[in-house]
Amino acid sequence: MKNDLWVEKYRPTTIKDVIGNEEAKALFVEWLENKRHTKKAVLLYGPPGVGKTTLVNAAANEYKLRIIEMNASDTRSEKAVNRIAAPATSFVGLDTFSGETKGNMLFMDEVDGIAGNEDRGGVSAIIKIVENARTPVIMAANDPDIDKLRPLKKVSLLIRFQQVRVPLIILALKRICQLEGIKAEFEALEKIAMNSRGDVRSAINDLQGLAEEGKTLTLQDTLALGIRNKDVSMYDTLKGYFGAKNIGEVSSLLSYSSVDYDDLLMAIGDNMPRRYTDPCELAEAYDYLSQADVYRGRVGTENWHLLKYFFNNLSQAAAVNPESYKPFAFISPPIKVITLFWTKGKRTTLGNICAKIGALCHVSKTEAKLIFVPYLKIMLQQKKKANPIAEWLKLTPEEVDFLVSMKMF
Amino acid sequence: MASNEEALMWVEKYRPKTLDEVVDLHDIVESLKAFMRNPKTMPHLMLAGIPGTGKTTIALCIAHELFGENWRSFTLELNASDERGIDTVRDRVKDFSRYSRGAFGNVPFALVILDESDQMTGAAQTALRRIMETSSRTSRFILICNQSSKIIEPIQSRCAIFRFSRLDRNAMKEHLECIAKKENVNLTPEAAERVVDYSEGDLRHAINALQTAAAYKEGGLVDEKVVSQVIGEASPKQVQMMLNKALNGDFTEARRIMYDIIGTYGFTGAEIIRQMQRELFKISYITPEQKAELSDILGEYDYRLTQGANNDIQLSALLAQFAKVGKPQGEST
């Protein structure tokens, strides 16, 4: 069992089971079912691991179409395309009548990977095929903005895929855990899902890498994963970053570093106060860091060309005053991760209390925290034992104790 | 009132059951009553406005008026900020709305109340839009939100929108006095003023403060002194401390408190900034000019929060700016 790759083992076989990207799925099904569309081809685009290939396979399975696939591992010159793809789209196979399949569909995966020289003429050959196609032609790409794909975009219906939302990934991971008989803390799955940045495939791979039969997967296990590959280079990056003599040195360092951007941002944020002890310098550096984060937000998962502004601001933050640099010990792992780890119990208890308030008083947990908890705390302090309000809210004695002794936010 | 005597939080105990009991929303109530007379004509509704102005109450009143005591059997109540993903919409809303609950009297539909629906993700809203269409024969939706602009257009266009403005001060005061009378609490006019001021137009907040003040001292007298004490105790002390530390130049400690708050309460950056904004203006040892400057900084970082990727970075940067502006002076008590 352990030898099977879970990504393949649990690849959905029906469209309904492909998680996330509802809009894209609906659009795709509509296109597939409905011949009215003027475009004979679709171009599915979006970040890796969000279900483009899975969707196509699931659709083929459901509509009983046979996939003729060409991906980046195949040569896609004009000749090759014509040899493989053209027949697939212009003839109706004999087995159509046997009922096992209802025809072909051509699936060109990773079309942004069509290389300039080796795959000469590939793009124009595809276009010709699309024009004459009698069967659906489906293309998939990560980055649709490549110039040479422009002609393909003209003849295709563009369907955009986005990162899969974290809760959906968590659910998928949970399901796999259930089927594999693995126990896992919710927080651990959450961490894996967050780590994946919407890439279901990598999340499932991470899960498989971490999970052990008969052992509960904890948040701590996942922390180890995050740091395992990156720790050494993170240390070096921080050392170079804070010790750089000028802005040029910082930017060249950043362009070579393989550290994850978000981890780096968090680590720099934690260590900044140790680097700049003067409040004015610190404020200036943090201001650059904040702008770097704004660009990180705008980059999201697709506007990668904005990344240079992210790096520019990061570099500026390091170069506020190179003279004041003194070596210092780095804070690691991130304060946020540690804090959230140690306060998990408190958050859960408070969350449960607020859910009880919410159910009876028709408010969200956040509202309950903000305008019920402070007052409830005072009322319970006045009358801790057998307080009718606590009974009405069905608070346990432990929860009453928690509220009475917790710090006001 | 008789049916809900078991409710012990006053916000629930004195929540109106019928549209007639609702305070200070005459225009909205009148239009809704027209729907109640002939429920078949009721469209999907969207109730939009700031917190504590009666949106949830109105929605529950509608449920009561349509279905009477058994309203819970015909109503699905969800808080979208707790369950804001597409899964909730799919699983719970879709299932509930699709299977007709059977007509109740002359009401041919079941009711779905989605509170804080502006907190729903885009995908969830899109899913909802479809469900609203396909299930319109069997169910009606009441969407409650603070900002209608955060709801996607197609949903807005499917709803009759009612906007709730800030409650009238006097109406709030009267309501508090009315509750106090029923609870045999002697509420002085000054104390009522103080509660209304502090709650910033949020009636729910005001009633909670009143109930706490009444429980604070045996004997049933709630005067300004008691109210001040309660407000003092209920105020966000850690947020105040964080502000003080930052304004005294102790950035590291301020940041530690920030993580303490985030860790225990799980607040978002925006919620913490909202608290800071409120508390900033109460600080006595900085000048009005400084407050204006600091408030500007708050605004800038509030905006950056919406653009950025990492709440903690923005909050840290904000505290660093405060530490720069603040003069190292003695802490106020």
HADDOCK unambig.tbl for C-alpha pairs under 7 A between the chains (distance, minus, plus):
assign (segid A and resid 269 and name CA) (segid B and resid 313 and name CA) 6.19 0.50 0.50
assign (segid A and resid 279 and name CA) (segid B and resid 323 and name CA) 6.49 0.50 0.50
assign (segid A and resid 279 and name CA) (segid B and resid 324 and name CA) 5.33 0.50 0.50
assign (segid A and resid 280 and name CA) (segid B and resid 324 and name CA) 5.53 0.50 0.50
assign (segid A and resid 282 and name CA) (segid B and resid 320 and name CA) 6.57 0.50 0.50
assign (segid A and resid 283 and name CA) (segid B and resid 317 and name CA) 6.78 0.50 0.50
assign (segid A and resid 283 and name CA) (segid B and resid 320 and name CA) 4.79 0.50 0.50
assign (segid A and resid 283 and name CA) (segid B and resid 321 and name CA) 5.05 0.50 0.50
assign (segid A and resid 283 and name CA) (segid B and resid 324 and name CA) 6.33 0.50 0.50
assign (segid A and resid 286 and name CA) (segid B and resid 317 and name CA) 4.72 0.50 0.50
assign (segid A and resid 286 and name CA) (segid B and resid 320 and name CA) 6.83 0.50 0.50
assign (segid A and resid 287 and name CA) (segid B and resid 317 and name CA) 5.86 0.50 0.50
assign (segid A and resid 290 and name CA) (segid B and resid 313 and name CA) 6.10 0.50 0.50
assign (segid A and resid 290 and name CA) (segid B and resid 314 and name CA) 5.43 0.50 0.50
assign (segid A and resid 290 and name CA) (segid B and resid 317 and name CA) 6.17 0.50 0.50
assign (segid A and resid 293 and name CA) (segid B and resid 308 and name CA) 5.16 0.50 0.50
assign (segid A and resid 293 and name CA) (segid B and resid 309 and name CA) 5.84 0.50 0.50
assign (segid A and resid 293 and name CA) (segid B and resid 310 and name CA) 6.53 0.50 0.50
assign (segid A and resid 294 and name CA) (segid B and resid 304 and name CA) 6.26 0.50 0.50
assign (segid A and resid 294 and name CA) (segid B and resid 307 and name CA) 5.38 0.50 0.50
assign (segid A and resid 294 and name CA) (segid B and resid 308 and name CA) 3.77 0.50 0.50
assign (segid A and resid 294 and name CA) (segid B and resid 309 and name CA) 6.46 0.50 0.50
assign (segid A and resid 295 and name CA) (segid B and resid 308 and name CA) 6.74 0.50 0.50
assign (segid A and resid 296 and name CA) (segid B and resid 308 and name CA) 6.44 0.50 0.50
assign (segid A and resid 296 and name CA) (segid B and resid 309 and name CA) 5.95 0.50 0.50
assign (segid A and resid 297 and name CA) (segid B and resid 307 and name CA) 5.81 0.50 0.50
assign (segid A and resid 297 and name CA) (segid B and resid 308 and name CA) 4.28 0.50 0.50
assign (segid A and resid 297 and name CA) (segid B and resid 309 and name CA) 4.24 0.50 0.50
assign (segid A and resid 298 and name CA) (segid B and resid 307 and name CA) 6.80 0.50 0.50
assign (segid A and resid 339 and name CA) (segid B and resid 259 and name CA) 6.76 0.50 0.50
assign (segid A and resid 339 and name CA) (segid B and resid 263 and name CA) 6.02 0.50 0.50
assign (segid A and resid 340 and name CA) (segid B and resid 263 and name CA) 5.28 0.50 0.50
assign (segid A and resid 343 and name CA) (segid B and resid 263 and name CA) 5.39 0.50 0.50
assign (segid A and resid 343 and name CA) (segid B and resid 264 and name CA) 5.79 0.50 0.50
assign (segid A and resid 346 and name CA) (segid B and resid 264 and name CA) 5.67 0.50 0.50
assign (segid A and resid 347 and name CA) (segid B and resid 264 and name CA) 5.21 0.50 0.50
assign (segid A and resid 347 and name CA) (segid B and resid 265 and name CA) 6.01 0.50 0.50
assign (segid A and resid 347 and name CA) (segid B and resid 266 and name CA) 6.60 0.50 0.50
assign (segid A and resid 361 and name CA) (segid B and resid 12 and name CA) 6.01 0.50 0.50
assign (segid A and resid 364 and name CA) (segid B and resid 79 and name CA) 5.88 0.50 0.50
assign (segid A and resid 364 and name CA) (segid B and resid 81 and name CA) 6.32 0.50 0.50
assign (segid A and resid 364 and name CA) (segid B and resid 82 and name CA) 6.20 0.50 0.50
assign (segid A and resid 365 and name CA) (segid B and resid 82 and name CA) 6.57 0.50 0.50
assign (segid A and resid 371 and name CA) (segid B and resid 205 and name CA) 5.76 0.50 0.50
assign (segid A and resid 372 and name CA) (segid B and resid 208 and name CA) 6.94 0.50 0.50
assign (segid A and resid 374 and name CA) (segid B and resid 234 and name CA) 5.07 0.50 0.50
assign (segid A and resid 375 and name CA) (segid B and resid 208 and name CA) 6.51 0.50 0.50
assign (segid A and resid 375 and name CA) (segid B and resid 209 and name CA) 6.60 0.50 0.50
assign (segid A and resid 375 and name CA) (segid B and resid 212 and name CA) 5.95 0.50 0.50
assign (segid A and resid 375 and name CA) (segid B and resid 234 and name CA) 6.14 0.50 0.50
assign (segid A and resid 378 and name CA) (segid B and resid 212 and name CA) 6.95 0.50 0.50
assign (segid A and resid 379 and name CA) (segid B and resid 212 and name CA) 5.79 0.50 0.50
assign (segid A and resid 379 and name CA) (segid B and resid 215 and name CA) 6.34 0.50 0.50
assign (segid A and resid 379 and name CA) (segid B and resid 216 and name CA) 6.97 0.50 0.50
assign (segid A and resid 382 and name CA) (segid B and resid 216 and name CA) 6.59 0.50 0.50
assign (segid A and resid 389 and name CA) (segid B and resid 8 and name CA) 5.69 0.50 0.50
assign (segid A and resid 389 and name CA) (segid B and resid 9 and name CA) 6.79 0.50 0.50
assign (segid A and resid 392 and name CA) (segid B and resid 8 and name CA) 6.55 0.50 0.50
assign (segid A and resid 408 and name CA) (segid B and resid 236 and name CA) 5.79 0.50 0.50
assign (segid A and resid 408 and name CA) (segid B and resid 237 and name CA) 5.87 0.50 0.50
assign (segid A and resid 408 and name CA) (segid B and resid 238 and name CA) 6.28 0.50 0.50
assign (segid A and resid 409 and name CA) (segid B and resid 236 and name CA) 5.05 0.50 0.50
assign (segid A and resid 409 and name CA) (segid B and resid 237 and name CA) 6.15 0.50 0.50
assign (segid A and resid 409 and name CA) (segid B and resid 238 and name CA) 4.98 0.50 0.50
assign (segid A and resid 409 and name CA) (segid B and resid 239 and name CA) 6.19 0.50 0.50
assign (segid A and resid 409 and name CA) (segid B and resid 261 and name CA) 5.82 0.50 0.50
